[in-house]
Amino acid sequence: MASLVILGMRLWPWQQVFNLPVNGTTGIDPAVVLVGYIGLIFLIGGSRQVPSRRALSSGTMLGLLAGLILAGEVVYETRSIAATAFHPGILYVGLLSLAWLIWGIAGLRGAQLSGNAGTGALAAIWSAMVSCLMACTAVLAETFHAVPLPIAQDAWNQYEGLAIGNPATQALVHSLNLATQFLLVGPLLGGALGALFAFFAKSE
């Protein structure tokens, strides 16, 4: 919900969202996905089975750790590129790989705590969702630091492509696409890694 609020602030004035690429879906997609996240949080988090709750609790803690890593990576990369035009590629890959490893461990621990590989994979998905929500919030918040909000319609209407347009709007479009990628790709990757790691678990 916090991410939705930040997104709404970043997309103001809302009637101009449809001037963004692909008839506004660049701005609409992350909002729709975040609403879906809220529904999944209530659906998955409402489990009353003790083993599942233990697995999800473990996934939450590991997700917070991975989320701090991803959020830190977002802040570091954004400010490094803005300051020096240098892309910290090795560090970027290293931090992403560390977050992926933590998601896999969440699947392993979830399977150990619940005695079920499927629950382990679910714990990894849950962990990735927690992490990606934190990364999404960092991405959206960093756009406030990097560039000012577009206060005139020109900032929206001048956007004509990936390489043309107002710099503030280009940064906004990039942040929206990156946030959507985190939200969509993260849980899928987390589930795959969690399922893989869960097969090596021994029930506790």
C-alpha positions, 0 to 999 in steps of 0.5 A: 500500500505504501508503494501504491501511495508513492506510485500515485504521487509519482504519476500525478497528474493522473490524467496524463498517465495515458500519454506515457508509452503503450497508451499509459500501460507503463504507468498502469501496469505497476499499479495493477500488479501492486493491487494484485500483491495486496490480494495475494498477501491477504490470501497467502498470509491468511494460512492457519496451518502451523507448518505453513505459517512457520515456513512463511515467517521464515520466508518473511525474515529472509525476504526482508534481508534480500529486500535490503540488499535489493533496495541498497543496490537500487539506491547505489546504482541510481546515484552512481549512474547519476553522478558518474555515468558509470554502471557498476555491473559486477556489483549489480550482478553480485547483489542480485545473485545474493538476493536470489540465493536468499530466496533459494534458502527461503525455499529450503527452510520452508520445506524443512519447517513444513516437511513439504517441498510445495510449501517450501516453494511458496515460502520462496515466492513469499520471500521474493514478494517481500523483497521485490516490494522493498525494491519497488519502493526504493525504485519509485522513491529514488525518482524523487531524489534523481529528478523533480516531479513533472509539474507541466504537461510538457514533461509528459507530452514530450515523451516520444520514444525511449531516446527522445523526450524530457529527461525527467519523463525518461527517468520516470518511464525507466523507474516504472519499467524497472519496478514492474520487472521487480514485481513480476519477475522476482516471485517467478524466479523466487518460486523456481529457486525455492522449488529447486532448493526445497528438493534438498531439504530434510523435514524438521 
